[in-house]
Amino acid sequence: MSDQHYDTLVLGSGPAGEGAAMKLAKGGQRVAMIERLSEVGGGCTHWGTIPSKALRHNVRRLMEYNSSALFREAGEPRHVSFQTMLRHARSVIDQQVGLRSGFYLRNNVPVLTGEGRFEDEHTLALTGADGRTERLTARHFLIATGSRPYRPADVDFSHPRICDSDQILSLEHTPRSLIIYGAGVIGSEYASIFRGLGVKVDLINTRERMLAFLDDEISDAISYHLREHGVVIRHREQYQSIEADDDGVTLYLQSGKRVRGDLLLWANGRSGNTDGMGLEHIGIQPNGRGQVEVNDDFQTAQPSIYAIGDVVGYPSLASAAYDQGRYAATHMLEGHCEYRLAHDVPTGIYTIPEISSVGRTEGELTDAQIPYEIGHAFFKDLARAQISGQTVGMLKLLFHADTLELLGIHCFGDQAAEIVHIGQAIMAQPAPNNTLRYFMNTTFNYPTMAEGYRVAALNGYNRVA
């Protein structure tokens, strides 16, 4: 064994770990990145955000082509296989890996490949692919090892007819029918993707409604839209057992229903990647889903060891994880952090069409007894949406009925994850600058999707004027 000492060792090169490592390096620390894969980027780059969103983009373009009256004059609708779509998505992964590898090179952050296990709160044993182990010590550690799909013990994920959201990215054929168990963000996104490829989809939801954390109107909109395109959604269902054979897979539900399909995608929950790290031996006890408890500064039960990103749970977003990394790094460098992370983190759900929101929902405002009003802009009424043919969706503004303070921005439709940031910027302004009047008194380019803010603001203001 050889001894090497660092100021900080970061475990995991996804968005959380990368954000922290770059901040620490620029702050003058001697930092190293521990990554079990041969390439940087973590699950976000290789199995999660990047491949699924690249895949979704290509499917959306295919759907747009096949539904366009203009292109219909040029020929018959096109059919593209799932594996062809995946091949194009992988080119984006390669670009991301190259870009992020350059960050470590330019900032003199070595990437050490292997599996890490804590020996004590300042010592890590790193075992490489060749089986050799070296001991590394550091003043601080940062756990950013991410998460993986949750796998119940009674589901056989080794069977070719059953897969999780990581395995499906290695699928070598296009199924005729797909059962998706779990109607959360991942399940809803893949329901959109496969239905866009013409696959028959059964979406099994274990809850009362889809994406229940969203504003009810937005939740209803995505449910309606998926059903309109042929997705069968079954609410309040729990699996009893799953049987797979050479010809397909059967999902038995506790309600007595049986659902048969070519393939089953398990998309019900995720587990933190903390097993095998020896955390229990240093006083850090992950919960049943492998997640680590931290304080407001992302310190674990051992103050010298921090944890960020999916491994700490909510909000489990790549965007938030990167910010958490920079926050934790600042706390390590300075012993405190003057800025606070954004209270309102925007949600981006890449269904087809996509969903994004920031701030409070109607239900939350009603429960808090805050008098609010609503302004709508429906995409079918916006010239830019008519030009692009993306007329499904709406922008919804929630604002205080007396002060006109913006309280929530909710968007469903094409480019929703981009559109929401305009409202986010205004909501973040201190009073009295956070106001509906900003959109009423601002000139927007025409035609744009952004002018939906003016339309929605006027629509809402007319309710209280």
N, C-alpha and C positions, 0 to 999 in steps of 0.2 A: 504493500500500500504506500501511496505517496500522500503527503500532506500539502493542501493548498488552502489559503485563507482569502476570503473576500469580505468586503463591507456588507454586500447583500447577495444572496442567491435567490433567483426567481425560478419557481417550478411551474413550467407551462408557458408556451409561446403564443397562446391565443391573444385576443385583443386586450384582456386584463393584464397578462404578464408583459406583453409588449409595451403597453402604455407605461407601466411601472419601470421597466428596464430602461427605456429611453429617457425618462425623467431623471432617474437615479444617475445614469451615465453623464447626462448633461449637468447634473449637480456635482460632479467630481468624484463620485464613488467608483470603487472597483467592483464591478458587477459581472456576474455570469448567468447565463440562461441554461436551465436544465430542461431538456426536451426528450421525451422517450421515442419520438418519431425521427426519421432521418431527415425530414424537412420541417421548417418552422411554419407557424400559422395556426396550429392547434385544430380542434374539432370544427371551429368556425370556418376555417378555410377548406378543410379536407372533407367534411361530412355534413356540415350544418348550413350556415348562412350562405356562403358563396356558391356551392354547387346547387343547392335547392333554388336559390333566387335566379341563378343563371339559367337553370332548367325552366323555371317558371316564365322567364322573359321570352325564351325561345318558343314555348308553347303558346304564350299570349300572341306572339307575332303570327304563328300559324293560324290561330283562331281568327285573328283580324283579317288575314288573307282570305280564309275560307268563307268568312261572313260578309266580305266586301262586294257590293254590286259591281264596282269597277273591275276588280280582279276576276269576278265570275265570268265576265265577257271574254277574258283571256283564256279560259280553259276550265277544266273540271277541278273540284276541290282536291287539295293535296293531302296525302297521308304520310306522316313521318314517324318512324319507329321510336320507341323510348330510348333504345341504345344509341340511335343517331343523335337524339337530343342531348344525351349524356356526354357523348364525345365532344360536342361543341362546348358544353359546360366545363369540361375538364381543361380546356384551353385557358379559361379564366383562372382556374386554380393555379396553373403553371405560372401565369403572369403575376398572381398575388404572391406566390412563393418567392419568385425572383425579386419582386419589389421589397418584400419584408426581409429577405436575406441581406439585402443591401443596407437596411437600417442597422443591423447588428455589426456589419463590417465597418461602416462609416463611423459608428460610435464606439468602436473597440470593445464590444461586448461579445466575449466568446460564447459559442453555443456548444454545450457539452451534452452528448447524446447518451441516454441511459435511463434507468429506473432509480429513483432516490428513496432512501429509507432513513428516517431519523434515528440516530443513536442517542442523542440528547438534544436539548434546546439550541445548541450551537454547533452540532456536528451532523453531517449527512453522509451516509455511505452510498456512493453512486456506482451501480453495476451496469456495465456496458453490454452491448450485444455479444461481445466475445466472452462474456462471463467474468471478466476481470473487474475487481472492485477497488475504488480509491476513496479515501476519506477527505471530505471537504468541510471546512469550518467557515463560519460567517457570524458577523455581529447580528444581522437580521436575516430572516427568511421570509419569502412571500409565496404563499400557496395559491396558484392560479391554474389548477389542473383541470378545470372545466367539469363537464358532465357527460354522461352517456345515456342511451335509452334504458329505461327501467325494464327489467326482464323478470316476470314472475317465474317461479320454479316449475310450475306445471305447464308451461308453454314450451314446446320443442322448437327452439330457434335454429336448430341444425337441419330441420326439414326444409327442402327447397321451396315448399309452398307457404312457408311462414317466414316473415322477416320483420326487422325493426327499421327505424328511419335511417340508420347507418347502412344496413345491409341492402336496402332498396336501391342505393346508388351503385350497386354492382349487378343489378338485374340485367340479364342478357336477352330478355324477350319482352314483348308488350303483351300483358295479360288481356284476356277478353273481359274479365270481370274482376273487381277488386273489393275486398272487405277491409275497411279501415276501422280499427277499434280505438276510439278516442277522438273526440271532436274538438280538441284544443287547437292551439295555433298550428302545430305541425300537422295534425290530422286534417284540419280545414284546408291548409295550403295544398297538401297532396291530393285531397279530393278535387280541388280546382284543377290541378295539373293533369291528373289522369282523366278527368272528365273532358278536359280540353283535347286530349288525344283520342277521344271516342270510346274510352273504357267505361263499362258499366260499373258504377260505384255505389256501394252501401256504406254509409257513414254511421257508425254506432256511437251515440253520445251517452255517457254515463250520468249526465246531469239534466236539469230541467229544461235548459235552453242552451243554444250554442254560444260560446264565448261570453259567458254570463258577466264577466268583468267589464264588458263594453256597455256603452249607453244602449238602452233597450231598443231604441229605434234603429241603431246600427246593427245590433244583433239580429233583429227581425229582417233587416234588409239583406244581410248575407245569407240567412236561412232561406228566404224567398228566392234569392238569385240562384243559389245552388240547386234548389228544387226545380226551378224553372228550366234549368239546363239538364235535368234528368238525374240528379243525385238523390238517392233515397236516404233520408235522414230518420233515424230511430232514436228518440229521446228516452231518458230514464231506463236504460238497459244496462245489465251487468252480465258478464260472461259466466257461464257455468263450466264449460269445457270446450276444447278445440280438438278436432280430429282431422288429420291430413292424410291423404293417400296420393297415389300416382296421378290421379286425374283432377284433384282439387282439394279444397279445404272446407270443412263445415264448422261454423261457429254456433254452439248451443248457448242460448241465453236463458237466464234464470226465469224469465217471463214465459218460457216454453217455446219461444220462437226458434227456428233454425234458419240460418243464412248460409247459402252455398256460394262459393266463388272459386276462381282460378288461383287466387293469391290472397293471403291475409297480411296486412300491414299493421303491426302493433305500434300505436302512437299514444300510449297512455302513461305519461310521466317520465321523469328522468332521475338519474342517480348521480351524486357527486363522485368524482374520481379521487377517492381518498383511501381505498383499500390497499393494503400492502405498504403503506408509508410509515407505519409504526407510530402513528399519532397517539394511540391509546397509551403508549409507554411513556409519553412525555406530558401527560395530563390533558390532552385534547381529545374529546370523545365525540366523533361524528354521530349524527342522528341516524335513524333507520334508513334514510335515503342518502346517506353518505355525505351530508352537508355539515359544515362547520359553523358553530356559533361565534360571532364576533361582536365587538362593541362598536360605538359610533365612529371610531377611527380605524375600524377593520383589524383590530388586534384580537387574537385568539386568547385562550386561557393562559398562554405563554406570551407575555408582552413583546418579546423579541420576534415572534412569529405572527405574521399577518396572513389574512386570507381574503380573496376578492373574486368576483365573477360568479359563474354558475355554481361554484363549490360552496357559496354561502347562501344560495337560493335566490329569492325575489330580488330584482325583477327579471333576472335571467335573460338579459339582452346584451348583445355584443356591444352596442353603443354605450350602455351604462357601465359595462365591465371595463371598457377603456378608461372612462372617467374615474372609476373607482381605483384603477391602477395608478393614475396620476395623483389622486388624492392620498392614497396610502404612501406613495413614494415621497410626497411632500412632507407628510407626517414623520417619516423616517429621517429625512434630511434636516428638518427644522424643529422636531419635537412637538409641533402643532401644525394646524392648517387653517389659515385665516378665511379662505373661501369655503363655502359649503356647497356640496353637490346639489344640483337642481332638484327641488322638491317635486316638480312635475316633470317626469320623464316621459317623452312621447312614445307611444306604442305604434309599432309598424307591423302589420300582418299582411303577408304577401299572398293573399288569395287572388283570384281573378274575378272581379276587380279587387284592388287592394284596400286596406283599411288603415287608418291612422287616427290617433286621438291624443289629446293632452289636456290635463285639467279634470274637472269634476263632471260627472254624469247627471242626468236629470234625477235619477233615483237618489244619488248622494245629496244633491241640493234640496230635494224634497224632505229627506230625513233630517237635514240640518236646519230646516225651516227658513231657508234663505229665499226671499222673493226673487224669482228670475223670469226672464222671458227668452224667447227663441227666435233666431233669424235663420231662414233657410235660403240656399241657392241650389236649385236642382240643375244638374249638369245638362239635362235635355234643353234647358233654356239658354245655355251659354254658347256663343258663336264658335269659340275654339273647340268645344266638345262636338258640336255639330260638324265642323270641318273635319275633325279627326275620326269621327264616327264613334267616339267613346262617350255616349250620352247616358250611360247607366251610372247613377250615383248622385251624391249631394254633399254639400258643405253645410254644417250645422254649427251655429254660434250660440252659446249659452251666456247670458249676461245679466247683471244685477238690474232689476227693474227700475230702481231709483237712481243709482250712481252710474249706470251703463258700464260698470267694470266687467271685463271679460272673465268668465269663470270656467269655460270649457270650450274646446274646439274639437269637433268630431267630423271626420271625412270618410266617405265611402265612394270609391270610384277610381278611375285611372289617375295615377300620379298622386294618390292621397298622401303617401309618405313624404312627398316633396311639399305638397300644398300646406300641410299642417304647420310647417316651420314658420310661415309668415305670421300666423296667429300666435304661435309660441313666443315669438320675439316681442310682440306687443304685450302679451300676458305677463311677461317677465319684467316689464317696466314698473317702476314705483308709481304709486298714486300721485297725481291724477292722470298720469300719462297712459295707464292701462285703461283704455276707453274704446267703446264702440265707435265713437266719433272719428277716431283715426281713419277707419276704413271709409267713412262717409265723406271725409274731407281730403282724401288722397286720390291722385290721378293714377289709374292703373293702365298699363298698356292694353290695347284692344286690337284684336281679340286674344285674350289669354285665359288660362284657368284661374289665375290670381284674381281677376276681376270678380270672381265669385264672392270674394270678401266684401266688395262694395254692394253687390246684389243682396247678400245675406244680411249685411248691416242695415241697409235701408228697409228690408223686409221686417227685420226685428224692431227697428226704431218706430216703424209705423204702428206697431202694437202698443207702444207706450206714449207716443207723441199726442 
